[in-house]
Amino acid sequence: AAFAAVTAALLLSHYMAAFFVAAQAGAVLLLRRDRPGLLKEFLLASAGAAVLFLPWLPAFIVHARKVNDSFWILFPTLVDVGRGLGEPIVSPGPVFAGEAYVLSLPFWIAAFLWPSRIGNRDGWMLRLLLLLPPACQILVSLKRPLFYTPTFQYILIPLFLLGAAFTARRWTLAVTIVLLATMAPGLVRLHTESHKENWREAETRVAAGLRPGERVVALPGHVAINLTCYGSLAVPPRDWNQAMWPIGDGDMVHAPKPKEAALREIREGIPGVWLVFRYGKDDGWKEALSGNFVVESDWNSRGVHVVHLLRKPR
């Protein structure tokens, strides 16, 4: 019953959890000989999870269709895959990012290249739980991009268990120090840079000050999703659709400079514009509009920057 409830909660939290459930099914197949009845228990619990998930099925179908039409995540490259597998361990910042990803290698080496003390079948069970979820995301991304590190961070559990089994076998102290050292960049970034972005207050500020005819420019396009989905939804979806202007295709790509056609439309008749962007990267929009608009407010909090521009009096 507990497994069914937790599995349903996983699937209701994020659809990519289905890959973890698939990995659990593989683990059960590996362990079924050591524990009679395990396969039956797993099937019953999975059926219970499916029943709990069933009321959400219509919403899932709608979401799946929308994702198939367009999505904000880009097709992954080999560099993206390498970065994605390293980020859960070291979580590097923009400085020395490549070197930081290399620091994640001891964890993967400990997981795959050395035998563990926890038994051959158990060791491969943990390897399956570690490898299958990101591998499934990579394969699915060949058709529709879904590879995104935060959606498989739970692989840290089997990864740490395998790493611990390795350090307990040989060179314990030295290897443990190396493995802990690889986590230092991520721990530093976690406590200095990596905070939950303040979309709720940003949405509240924009909603409170949005005037008729004004536009909300989201830079890059996926910021529009953050602003409307993670805020307090003080503005009805219909009004957001009229005011919101995602720049680009709604993905994570930054434009090298503002598009002249969009600037022309803003300059010609819009009374005011809200520029919403992440981590201070406005792609030159504020400067490009400075000749026609004046800054009415400038707010910056936890990775979200909101600038309200009003048209200069003629």
Order of alpha helices (4+ residues) and beta strands (2+ residues): alpha-alpha-alpha-alpha-alpha-alpha-alpha-alpha-alpha-alpha-alpha-beta-alpha-alpha-beta-alpha-beta-alpha-beta-beta
